[in-house]
């Protein structure tokens, strides 16, 4: 497969999700990984719009492995340690980077001059040990307070 790249300035999230889905389909992602890609890009762009400054720019590159994502803004506020933050016990906000960390195969933050840049990949093949469709795939490492299992009585 030849590399396919799409680069745009975010004007609305619906268009961003549509563009992302197109690139994911072109790259050959299955339905689960395509959903992972759309969710992670949406979360990254939402963070850039809410916490960054200036326009958010997205670059998606489909290749033989999957899709590489780059989201930049001129906020210069995103730092590597933000990736390690865990959501609280009952979060209503602040889960975007955590969700990306759970679904993406690789993730990195850097700060080119005057910018924040989040880069990650969603590959065609899920990481080893991840069972697609399993709720456990959302948790790449043990949580302090994992969700309780529902109880049923007969």
N, C-alpha and C positions, 0 to 999 in steps of 0.2 A: 504494500500500500504506500502510495506517495503521501508525503506530509501535506496536511490541509490546515490552514490557519485562518482564523477569523478574529479581527480586532475591532473594537468599537468603544465609543464613549457611552456610558449608561445614561439613558433618558427615562426609562421606566423598567420596572422589574418584570413585567409580563413579556416584553420584548427580549429581555435578557434570558428569561427561562426558555423562550421559543428558540432563540439563537443557540443556546446551550444544548437543547434537545436535538437540533439539526446536526450539530457537530458530533454529539454522542452517537447518533444514528450512523453518520458517515464513518465513524471510527469503528463501528461494529460492536459497540457495547450491548450486552444482553439487557433485558428489561430491568433487572435489579440494579445492575451497575449504572444504567442510564438514569434511574431514579436517584442513585447516590450522587451522580454528577450534577444533576439539576438542583438537588437540595444543597450541595456544598457550594456551588456557584452562587445560588440565591443568598445563602447565609454570608458568604464573603462580601458580596456586593452590598447587602444590607448593612453590614458592619462598616464598610467604606463610606457609605452615604451617611450613616448616623454618627460615626466617630471620626471620620476623616475630614478633609477639607478639599474644596475644589472638585472638579469632576472625577468620577471613578472611571477608570479605563479597564477593560477586560480583554485579555488575549487568550484564546483557546487554540491549542495545537493538537490535532489528531495525528497519531503516528501508528506504527505497527504494534505498539504496546497498549495504547489507550489514549487518554486525553491529558495533556498538561494544561494547567490553568494558571494564569497570572492576573491578579487584581491589584491595581495601583491607585493611589490617591495622593494628594499633596499635603496631607495632614501631618506626616512625619511623626506619628504618635504610636503606631503599632510596634511592639517590641517582642523579641523572642520569648521572654518570660510569660507573655500573655497566653502563649500556647499551652502552658502548664497549669493554668487556672482551672479549677474544678467548679462545677455549678454547686450552689448550696443545696440543702436537703429538699426544699420545695421551690425551685427557681421559677420565676415567671419571665425573666429576661436574663440576658448574659450567657446564653448557651451556644451562640453561633460558632465560636472557635472550637468549643468542645465537640459539637456535632461534626464539624469538619474533620477534627482529629479522629473521630470514630470511623468516619466513612472513607476518608482519603487514604491512599496508599503511602504517600510521602507528603510532608508539609514543611515549609520553611518560611521564615520571615526575614526580610532584610530591608535596609533603608538606604536606597540610592539617594544622592543629595536632594533634599527637599521633598522626599516622597516616603510613603510606606508601601511595601510590596509584600503581598502574600502569594506564595507559589505552592501549588500542590498538584498531585496526579491522581487520577482515577483510572486504574488499569482494567483491561478486559477481564483478567483473571483476578479474583479476590486473593488477598494475602493468605498464606498457608495457615491452616487452623481455623479459618472463618467459614462457617456454614451459612451459605446464602439463604435468606428467608428465616433464619433463626434469630429470635430476640437477642441472643447472646452476642451477635455480631455487632451490636451497638456498644458493647463494652469491651474495649481492647485491653483494659487492665482492671483489676478489682476496684470497686467503688467503696468509699467509706460507708455509705448507706445505700446499698443496692435496693431497687424496688422490691416490695414484698410480693410473694407469689399469691395470686388470688386463691381463696379457699372456697370450696364448694361443698355443700352438704347434700346428701341424698335423702 
